Amino acid sequence: MADITWEEPFCAEGSACFRLGTDTTGNAYIAIAGAEEHHLTDTREALRTLILDIKAGKMDHLL
């Protein structure tokens, strides 16, 4: 099991809180706060791309 360093939860009013984490081997993790044992895993580069794409508005159609 990887030693994951989790960031503080990102919470929206009235919805689930998400947590992002990383490990020392270059992996990134996304989980619902309180259910970190059921996480999605990918590379830090993939997480970086996801965050940049969200900031650029490429996911606005989901809102």
N, C-alpha and C positions, 0 to 999 in steps of 0.2 A: 504494500500500500504506500502510495506517495505521501510525502510530508507536505500537505497543502497549506499555504498561508492565505487565509480568507480575508478579504476586505470587509469593511462594515456593510451591512445590507443597504441596498438601494430600494426604497419603498415609495410607492405612490399612495395617495390618499384612497383608502378603501380597497386596496388590491394587495396581491402577494408581494413579498419582498424577495428580491433576487440578490445573490451573492456571487462575486467574482473572486477567483483565487488563482494562484500560480504555484508552481513548485520549482525546485532548483534544476530540473532537467529540461526546462523549456516548454512545459505543458501549461495550458490554461484551463480553467474550470468555471462552469456556470451551474448554479444550483438555486433552488428555492430555499430561503432561510428556514432553518429547522429541519431540512431534509438534505443536508450536504452529502450524505452517504449515497444519494441518488443523483450524481452530477453528470453533466456532459463534459467530455474532454476533447481538446484539440490543441493545436500549437499556439504559442503566444502570438505568432504572426497572424494566425486566423482570427484570434480575438481582437488584435489590433485592427485588422481589416474590417471586422464586424462593427467595432466602435466607430471607426472613421466613416464607414458607409452610413451608419445611423445618423451621425452628426451631419453628414452631407445631405440628408433628407431622402435617402434611397429606400427607406422603410415607412415613409409618411403615409403611404396608401393603406397601411395596416392600422392606422389610428382612427 
